């Protein structure tokens, strides 16, 4: 057989397994992408469900009860119809997580209950003189069910994101397998070509061996190597392709690292979005109580503090704020809580102004102060005090939040420390909404993780506590960073 024919046949035999391999890879990649797209589509549809549904529906129901709007003028039926549309749309998804399918059924039951309750309210309005009955339905039925709807849809989105992580991990494993198989295939084909062309010329075998050494180093994890060969058109193209492949692998590895970091940040932001709104409700109740008591000055003070609190919480969409802004935020929170717990709570803030321009993750101090109040002072008889101080030492900023509350036992302190400092991110931390003790760990875990993500593992919080005497939480921040 002529040499040219042998070379052509060898090329055909070499290309055939590549085509088969590429076909298998394409089919597998298409299947993985289809699954990933389904998860994204499901999460996207779930996001259409208004997270303000509870607030809007409760408020609209209240307006109907107090007859600020007639039932026909209200948006209650439209809101329920829109909620049903989203739930029905999610229900049509194929390969839906069984647990999330159950959650959709629960949401459907809740929406049916809301239709029943609003129907009762409408009947009472038509009958007349049943204001108290309607208020009781609103407080004991409507508000509870809308809260369940919101909590369930948040759980649905959370577990859809978990499924997205699983698919992403599978895709990453697939890419790694493709890379390994590609190296193996390249080595086999290269060896075959060297065998066929060995007698042709040593000028061909030398660059092929060089490419073999390069791919070996890449297979061993050395992605800094480059071929840089100039030995004819075919080998030159192969060399450039290999270099581009190595550069692309480096880019993909960097991209995976960035995506993992962004995913951790997204998880923390998702947890932060689950903060219980009872603080707002209790504050508004206190303002109403003060207004009914005719204490206008305290009403004005409370409203101003509440306004400052939420203005600082929003922070114009920034994740990092000045320590001065954070101090103002926690001051507003303490002013509000002192009105509510004036018989048991006093506080003081003594932080030097020279660190006010340094930066800190938004909403860092308030969760710590909240823990001091609810898990320290409220569990102790008699009055309590919260003291916030700060200092600069060794180019670092130390902020101390001290309370003279009930404190913690050594066992409880070790439990909290193991989950915060050692990174034991248990399911109880991620789903701490229904457990006050785990909610305490959740708040401190969230604060510590956000500080470490922004400034490095050297920084974060440290807890010292003694049962019966109180607790001190130390926040360590870098001095160099300025907003």
C-alpha positions as CSV (number, residue, x, y, z in Angstrom):
1,X,0.0,0.0,0.0
2,X,1.4,3.4,-0.9
3,X,2.7,5.5,2.0
4,X,0.3,8.3,1.2
5,X,-2.7,5.9,1.4
6,X,-1.4,4.5,4.7
7,X,-1.2,8.0,6.1
8,X,-4.7,8.8,4.9
9,X,-6.1,5.6,6.3
10,X,-4.2,6.2,9.6
11,X,-5.8,9.7,9.7
12,X,-9.2,8.2,9.1
13,X,-8.7,5.6,11.8
14,X,-7.4,8.3,14.2
15,X,-10.3,10.7,13.5
16,X,-13.0,8.1,13.8
17,X,-12.6,7.5,17.6
18,X,-12.3,11.3,18.1
19,X,-15.7,11.8,16.3
20,X,-17.2,9.1,18.4
21,X,-15.8,10.6,21.6
22,X,-17.0,14.1,20.6
23,X,-20.4,12.7,19.8
24,X,-20.6,11.1,23.3
25,X,-19.4,14.3,24.9
26,X,-21.9,16.4,23.0
27,X,-24.8,14.2,23.9
28,X,-23.8,14.1,27.5
29,X,-23.2,17.8,27.6
30,X,-26.6,18.5,26.0
31,X,-28.3,16.2,28.5
32,X,-26.6,18.0,31.4
33,X,-27.4,21.4,30.0
34,X,-31.0,20.4,29.6
35,X,-31.2,19.4,33.2
36,X,-29.4,22.6,34.3
37,X,-31.8,24.7,32.2
38,X,-34.8,23.0,33.8
39,X,-33.5,23.8,37.3
40,X,-32.8,27.4,36.3
41,X,-36.3,27.7,34.7
42,X,-37.9,26.4,37.8
43,X,-36.1,28.8,40.1
44,X,-36.8,31.6,37.6
45,X,-40.5,30.9,37.7
46,X,-40.5,30.7,41.4
47,X,-38.9,34.1,41.6
48,X,-42.0,35.5,39.9
49,X,-43.9,34.8,43.1
50,X,-43.8,38.2,44.9
51,X,-41.8,37.9,48.2
52,X,-44.0,40.8,49.4
53,X,-47.1,38.7,48.9
54,X,-47.6,38.4,52.7
55,X,-47.3,42.1,53.4
56,X,-49.4,43.2,50.4
57,X,-52.1,40.6,50.9
58,X,-52.3,41.3,54.7
59,X,-52.5,45.0,54.1
60,X,-55.1,44.7,51.3
61,X,-57.3,42.4,53.5
62,X,-57.0,44.9,56.3
63,X,-58.2,47.8,54.0
64,X,-61.2,45.7,53.0
65,X,-62.0,44.9,56.7
66,X,-61.9,48.5,57.8
67,X,-63.9,49.4,54.6
68,X,-61.3,51.7,53.1
69,X,-61.9,49.6,50.0
70,X,-64.8,47.5,49.0
71,X,-64.1,43.8,48.3
72,X,-64.8,44.4,44.6
73,X,-62.3,47.3,44.5
74,X,-59.6,45.4,46.3
75,X,-56.8,43.4,44.6
76,X,-57.3,40.3,46.7
77,X,-58.7,38.2,43.9
78,X,-56.1,39.4,41.4
79,X,-53.3,38.6,43.9
80,X,-54.7,35.1,44.5
81,X,-55.0,34.6,40.7
82,X,-51.4,35.7,40.1
83,X,-50.2,33.4,42.9
84,X,-52.2,30.5,41.4
85,X,-50.7,31.2,38.0
86,X,-47.2,31.0,39.4
87,X,-47.9,27.8,41.3
88,X,-49.7,26.2,38.3
89,X,-46.7,27.1,36.1
90,X,-44.3,25.5,38.5
91,X,-46.4,22.4,38.8
92,X,-46.1,21.8,35.0
93,X,-42.3,21.4,35.3
94,X,-40.9,18.0,34.4
95,X,-38.5,16.2,36.8
96,X,-39.5,18.5,39.7
97,X,-37.9,17.7,43.0
98,X,-40.4,15.5,44.9
99,X,-40.0,17.6,48.1
100,X,-40.6,20.8,46.1
101,X,-43.6,19.2,44.4
102,X,-44.9,18.6,47.9
103,X,-44.2,22.2,48.8
104,X,-46.2,23.4,45.7
105,X,-49.1,21.2,47.0
106,X,-48.8,22.9,50.4
107,X,-48.9,26.4,48.8
108,X,-52.0,25.3,46.8
109,X,-53.7,24.3,50.1
110,X,-52.7,27.6,51.7
111,X,-54.1,29.6,48.7
112,X,-57.3,27.6,49.0
113,X,-57.5,28.5,52.6
114,X,-56.9,32.2,51.8
115,X,-59.8,32.1,49.3
116,X,-62.0,30.6,52.0
117,X,-61.0,33.2,54.6
118,X,-61.5,36.1,52.2
119,X,-64.8,34.6,51.2
120,X,-65.8,34.6,54.9
121,X,-64.7,38.2,55.3
122,X,-66.8,39.2,52.2
123,X,-69.8,37.4,53.7
124,X,-69.4,39.2,57.0
125,X,-69.1,42.5,55.2
126,X,-72.3,41.8,53.3
127,X,-74.0,40.8,56.5
128,X,-72.7,43.9,58.3
129,X,-71.8,44.5,62.0
130,X,-69.1,41.8,62.0
131,X,-66.0,43.9,62.2
132,X,-64.7,41.9,65.2
133,X,-65.2,38.6,63.4
134,X,-63.3,39.9,60.4
135,X,-60.4,41.2,62.5
136,X,-60.2,37.8,64.2
137,X,-60.1,36.0,60.8
138,X,-57.4,38.5,59.6
139,X,-55.2,38.0,62.7
140,X,-55.6,34.3,63.4
141,X,-56.1,32.9,59.9
142,X,-55.0,35.2,57.0
143,X,-51.7,36.5,58.5
144,X,-50.6,33.0,59.6
145,X,-51.4,31.4,56.2
146,X,-49.7,34.2,54.2
147,X,-46.6,33.7,56.4
148,X,-46.7,30.0,55.6
149,X,-47.0,30.8,51.9
150,X,-43.9,33.1,52.0
151,X,-41.9,30.6,54.1
152,X,-42.8,27.7,51.7
153,X,-41.9,29.6,48.5
154,X,-38.5,30.6,50.1
155,X,-37.9,27.0,50.9
156,X,-38.8,26.0,47.3
157,X,-36.3,28.5,45.9
158,X,-33.6,27.4,48.4
159,X,-33.9,23.7,47.5
160,X,-34.0,24.6,43.7
161,X,-30.7,26.4,44.2
162,X,-29.4,23.3,46.0
163,X,-30.4,21.2,43.0
164,X,-28.6,23.7,40.8
165,X,-25.4,23.2,42.9
166,X,-25.7,19.4,42.4
167,X,-26.1,19.7,38.7
168,X,-23.2,22.1,38.6
169,X,-21.0,19.6,40.5
170,X,-22.0,16.9,38.1
171,X,-21.1,19.1,35.1
172,X,-17.8,20.0,36.7
173,X,-17.0,16.3,37.1
174,X,-18.0,15.7,33.5
175,X,-15.6,18.4,32.3
176,X,-12.8,16.9,34.3
177,X,-13.5,13.5,32.8
178,X,-13.5,15.0,29.3
179,X,-10.2,16.7,30.0
180,X,-8.7,13.4,31.2
181,X,-10.1,11.4,28.3
182,X,-8.9,14.1,25.9
183,X,-5.3,13.8,27.2
184,X,-5.5,10.0,26.9
185,X,-6.9,10.2,23.4
186,X,-4.3,12.7,22.4
187,X,-1.5,10.5,23.7
188,X,-2.9,7.4,22.0
189,X,-3.3,9.1,18.6
190,X,0.1,10.7,18.9
191,X,1.8,7.4,19.6
192,X,0.0,5.9,16.6
193,X,1.1,8.7,14.3
194,X,4.7,8.4,15.6
195,X,4.7,4.7,14.9
196,X,3.3,5.2,11.3
197,X,5.7,8.0,10.5
198,X,8.8,6.8,12.4
199,X,10.7,5.9,9.3
200,X,9.7,9.1,7.4
201,X,11.9,11.6,9.2
202,X,13.4,12.4,12.6
203,X,12.3,16.0,12.0
204,X,8.7,14.8,12.6
205,X,9.3,12.5,15.6
206,X,11.3,15.1,17.6
207,X,8.5,17.7,17.8
208,X,5.9,15.0,18.4
209,X,7.9,13.8,21.4
210,X,8.1,17.3,22.6
211,X,4.4,17.7,22.4
212,X,4.1,14.4,24.3
213,X,6.2,15.7,27.1
214,X,4.1,18.9,27.2
215,X,0.8,17.0,27.5
216,X,2.3,14.7,30.2
217,X,3.2,17.8,32.3
218,X,-0.3,19.1,31.7
219,X,-1.8,15.7,32.8
220,X,0.3,16.0,36.0
221,X,-1.2,19.4,36.8
222,X,1.4,21.7,35.4
223,X,-0.7,24.3,33.5
224,X,2.1,26.8,33.2
225,X,3.8,24.8,30.4
226,X,3.5,25.8,26.7
227,X,4.5,23.9,23.6
228,X,5.6,26.8,21.3
229,X,6.5,24.5,18.5
230,X,7.2,25.6,14.9
231,X,7.7,22.4,12.9
232,X,5.5,22.5,9.9
233,X,1.9,23.4,9.3
234,X,0.2,20.4,11.0
235,X,2.4,20.3,14.1
236,X,2.3,24.1,14.4
237,X,-1.5,24.1,14.4
238,X,-1.4,21.3,17.0
239,X,1.0,23.2,19.2
240,X,-1.1,26.3,19.1
241,X,-4.3,24.4,19.8
242,X,-2.6,22.7,22.8
243,X,-1.5,26.1,24.1
244,X,-5.0,27.5,23.7
245,X,-6.5,24.5,25.4
246,X,-4.1,25.0,28.4
247,X,-5.0,28.7,28.6
248,X,-8.7,27.8,28.4
249,X,-8.3,25.3,31.1
250,X,-6.7,27.9,33.3
251,X,-9.6,30.3,32.6
252,X,-12.2,27.6,33.4
253,X,-10.5,26.8,36.7
254,X,-10.4,30.5,37.6
255,X,-14.1,30.7,36.6
256,X,-15.0,27.7,38.8
257,X,-13.3,29.3,41.8
258,X,-15.1,32.6,41.2
259,X,-18.4,30.8,40.9
260,X,-17.9,28.9,44.1
261,X,-17.1,32.1,45.9
262,X,-20.1,33.8,44.5
263,X,-22.2,30.8,45.5
264,X,-21.1,31.1,49.1
265,X,-22.0,34.8,49.1
266,X,-25.4,33.9,47.5
267,X,-26.1,31.4,50.3
268,X,-25.3,34.0,53.0
269,X,-27.5,36.6,51.3
270,X,-30.3,34.0,51.0
271,X,-30.0,33.3,54.7
272,X,-29.9,37.0,55.5
273,X,-33.1,37.4,53.5
274,X,-34.9,35.0,55.9
275,X,-34.6,37.4,58.8
276,X,-37.8,37.4,60.8
277,X,-39.9,40.5,60.4
278,X,-41.2,40.4,64.0
279,X,-38.9,43.4,65.0
280,X,-40.8,45.6,62.5
281,X,-44.2,44.3,63.7
282,X,-43.3,44.8,67.4
283,X,-42.0,48.3,66.8
284,X,-45.1,49.3,64.9
285,X,-47.2,47.9,67.7
286,X,-45.2,49.9,70.2
287,X,-45.7,53.1,68.1
288,X,-49.4,52.5,67.9
289,X,-49.5,51.9,71.7
290,X,-47.6,55.2,72.3
291,X,-49.9,57.1,70.0
292,X,-53.0,55.8,71.7
293,X,-51.4,56.8,75.1
294,X,-50.9,60.3,73.7
295,X,-47.1,60.3,74.1
296,X,-46.4,62.2,70.9
297,X,-42.8,62.9,71.7
298,X,-41.9,59.2,72.0
299,X,-43.9,58.5,68.8
300,X,-41.9,61.0,66.9
301,X,-38.6,59.6,68.4
302,X,-39.6,56.0,67.6
303,X,-40.6,56.8,64.0
304,X,-37.4,58.7,63.5
305,X,-35.3,55.8,64.9
306,X,-37.2,53.3,62.8
307,X,-36.6,55.4,59.7
308,X,-32.9,55.7,60.5
309,X,-32.7,52.0,61.1
310,X,-34.1,51.0,57.8
311,X,-32.3,53.7,55.9
312,X,-29.0,52.3,57.2
313,X,-30.2,48.7,56.6
314,X,-30.7,49.5,52.9
315,X,-27.4,51.3,52.6
316,X,-28.1,52.4,49.0
317,X,-27.5,48.8,48.0
318,X,-23.9,48.7,49.3
319,X,-22.6,45.6,51.0
320,X,-19.8,47.6,52.8
321,X,-20.5,50.7,54.8
322,X,-18.5,52.9,57.2
323,X,-18.2,52.1,60.9
324,X,-19.9,55.4,61.5
325,X,-23.0,54.4,59.5
326,X,-23.0,51.0,61.3
327,X,-22.8,52.7,64.7
328,X,-25.8,54.9,63.7
329,X,-27.7,51.8,62.5
330,X,-27.2,50.0,65.8
331,X,-27.9,53.1,67.8
332,X,-31.3,53.4,66.1
333,X,-32.0,49.8,66.9
334,X,-31.1,50.2,70.6
335,X,-33.2,53.4,70.8
336,X,-36.2,51.5,69.6
337,X,-35.6,48.5,71.9
338,X,-35.0,50.8,74.9
339,X,-38.5,52.2,74.5
340,X,-39.9,48.6,74.4
341,X,-37.7,47.3,77.2
342,X,-37.1,50.5,79.2
343,X,-37.5,48.6,82.5
344,X,-34.7,46.1,81.8
345,X,-32.4,47.7,79.1
346,X,-29.8,50.5,79.3
347,X,-26.9,50.9,76.8
348,X,-23.9,53.0,76.0
349,X,-21.7,53.4,72.9
350,X,-18.2,54.6,73.1
351,X,-16.4,54.2,69.8
352,X,-13.6,56.6,68.8
353,X,-14.4,58.8,65.8
354,X,-11.0,58.1,64.2
355,X,-12.3,54.7,63.0
356,X,-15.6,56.0,61.7
357,X,-14.4,56.1,58.1
358,X,-13.1,52.5,58.1
359,X,-15.3,50.0,56.5
360,X,-17.4,47.1,57.8
361,X,-19.9,44.7,56.3
362,X,-23.4,46.1,56.5
363,X,-25.5,44.9,59.4
364,X,-22.7,43.4,61.4
365,X,-23.2,44.9,64.9
366,X,-27.0,44.8,65.1
367,X,-27.4,40.9,65.0
368,X,-24.8,40.7,67.8
369,X,-26.6,43.3,69.9
370,X,-29.9,41.5,69.2
371,X,-28.4,38.3,70.5
372,X,-27.2,40.1,73.6
373,X,-30.7,41.4,74.2
374,X,-32.8,38.3,73.4
375,X,-30.4,35.6,74.6
376,X,-28.6,37.4,77.4
377,X,-30.5,40.2,79.1
378,X,-34.1,38.9,78.6
379,X,-33.1,35.6,80.2
380,X,-31.8,37.3,83.3
381,X,-33.8,38.8,86.1
382,X,-33.6,42.5,86.7
383,X,-32.1,45.2,84.5
384,X,-29.4,44.7,81.9
385,X,-26.8,46.8,80.1
386,X,-25.3,46.6,76.7
387,X,-22.0,48.4,76.1
388,X,-20.4,49.0,72.7
389,X,-16.7,50.2,72.7
390,X,-13.9,50.3,70.2
391,X,-10.2,50.7,69.9
392,X,-7.3,50.5,67.5
393,X,-4.4,48.1,68.1
394,X,-1.7,46.8,65.8
395,X,-3.3,48.3,62.7
396,X,-6.5,46.4,63.5
397,X,-9.9,47.6,64.8
398,X,-11.5,45.9,67.8
399,X,-15.2,46.5,68.5
400,X,-16.5,45.0,71.7
401,X,-20.2,44.3,72.4
402,X,-20.6,43.5,76.1
403,X,-23.7,42.6,78.1
404,X,-24.3,41.6,81.7
405,X,-27.0,39.1,80.8
406,X,-27.3,35.4,81.7
407,X,-24.2,34.4,79.8
408,X,-23.4,30.9,78.5
409,X,-22.3,27.7,80.0
410,X,-18.9,26.3,78.8
411,X,-20.8,23.6,76.9
412,X,-23.0,26.1,75.1
413,X,-20.0,28.3,74.3
414,X,-18.1,25.3,72.8
415,X,-21.2,24.4,70.7
416,X,-21.5,27.9,69.3
417,X,-17.7,28.1,68.7
418,X,-17.5,24.8,66.9
419,X,-20.2,25.9,64.4
420,X,-18.9,29.4,63.9
421,X,-15.1,29.2,64.1
422,X,-14.6,25.7,62.7
423,X,-17.0,26.0,59.8
424,X,-19.5,23.3,60.8
425,X,-22.3,24.7,58.6
426,X,-25.1,22.4,59.8
427,X,-28.6,22.2,58.4
428,X,-29.8,23.7,61.7
429,X,-27.8,26.9,60.9
430,X,-29.2,27.2,57.4
431,X,-32.8,26.6,58.6
432,X,-32.7,28.4,61.9
433,X,-36.0,30.3,61.6
434,X,-38.0,28.1,64.0
435,X,-35.4,27.6,66.8
436,X,-34.3,30.5,68.9
437,X,-31.1,28.8,70.0
438,X,-30.1,27.9,66.5
439,X,-31.1,31.4,65.4
440,X,-28.5,32.7,67.8
441,X,-25.8,30.6,66.1
442,X,-27.2,31.6,62.7
443,X,-26.8,35.3,63.3
444,X,-23.3,35.0,64.6
445,X,-22.3,32.5,61.9
446,X,-23.6,34.9,59.2
447,X,-21.7,37.9,60.7
448,X,-18.5,35.9,61.0
449,X,-18.7,34.5,57.4
450,X,-19.4,37.9,55.8
451,X,-16.4,39.5,57.6
452,X,-14.1,36.6,56.5
453,X,-15.3,36.7,52.9
454,X,-14.7,40.4,52.6
455,X,-11.4,40.8,54.6
456,X,-9.9,37.3,54.9
457,X,-9.9,34.4,57.4
458,X,-7.8,36.4,59.9
459,X,-10.7,38.6,60.7
460,X,-14.1,37.9,62.2
461,X,-15.7,37.6,65.7
462,X,-14.6,36.0,69.0
463,X,-16.9,35.2,71.9
464,X,-16.1,35.1,75.6
465,X,-18.9,34.3,78.1
466,X,-19.4,33.2,81.7
467,X,-22.6,31.9,82.9
468,X,-24.4,34.3,85.3
469,X,-22.0,37.2,84.5
470,X,-22.5,38.0,80.8
471,X,-21.0,37.8,77.3
472,X,-18.5,39.8,75.3
473,X,-18.3,39.5,71.5
474,X,-15.2,41.0,69.9
475,X,-15.3,42.1,66.2
476,X,-11.9,42.2,64.5
477,X,-11.5,44.3,61.4
478,X,-8.6,45.7,59.3
479,X,-7.7,49.3,59.8
480,X,-6.4,49.9,56.3
481,X,-9.7,49.6,54.4
482,X,-11.5,52.9,53.8
483,X,-14.9,53.3,52.1
